[in-house]
Amino acid sequence: MTTDDSTTKKTRRARTGAEPDSETREVEITWAVLASLFQFRIATAEQLRRLHAPDAGIEKMRGRLRELRERGPAEELVLPQSGRAKG
């Protein structure tokens, strides 16, 4: 999500006075995560959490990434120096 998109959404919410429900917000975050992966090509779960859902726990982001891997648009990468999965 670009800054312009974020500003537009904030403006729209201010005009309507309504915040999106949690399900809508979860979908928005998932699409934003997918867009970030497309743009940056590689990111850790922690980086994506800080960028898109800083108030959520890391497990929530890991679950979101797991779902994206299962559906196909994201892959998991194991970095050789760490031996741990990053995705």
DALINPE-V397140 format. One record per backbone hydrogen bond with DSSP energy under -0.5 kcal/mol. CO is the residue of the C=O (numbers start at 0). NH is the residue of the N-H. E is the energy in kcal/mol with one decimal. If there is no record, write none. Layout:
CO/NH/E ; CO/NH/E
This chain:
1/5/-2.2 ; 2/6/-2.7 ; 3/7/-2.6 ; 4/8/-2.4 ; 5/9/-2.3 ; 6/10/-2.5 ; 7/11/-2.7 ; 8/12/-2.6 ; 9/13/-2.4 ; 10/14/-2.2 ; 11/15/-2.2 ; 12/16/-2.7 ; 20/24/-2.4 ; 21/25/-2.3 ; 22/26/-2.0 ; 23/27/-2.4 ; 24/28/-2.5 ; 25/29/-2.4 ; 26/30/-2.5 ; 27/31/-2.1 ; 28/32/-2.7 ; 29/33/-2.3 ; 30/34/-2.3 ; 31/35/-2.2 ; 32/36/-2.5 ; 33/37/-2.1 ; 34/38/-2.3 ; 35/39/-3.4 ; 36/40/-2.0 ; 39/41/-1.0 ; 43/47/-2.3 ; 44/48/-2.4 ; 45/49/-2.5 ; 46/50/-1.8 ; 47/51/-2.6 ; 48/52/-2.3 ; 52/55/-2.0 ; 56/59/-0.6 ; 56/60/-1.1 ; 57/61/-2.6 ; 58/62/-2.3 ; 59/63/-2.0 ; 60/64/-2.7 ; 61/65/-2.5 ; 62/66/-2.2 ; 63/67/-2.0 ; 64/68/-2.3 ; 65/69/-2.4 ; 66/70/-2.0 ; 67/71/-1.1 ; 67/72/-0.6 ; 67/73/-1.1 ; 76/78/-0.7 ; 76/85/-3.0 ; 78/81/-0.9 ; 78/82/-2.3 ; 83/78/-1.2 ; 85/76/-2.3
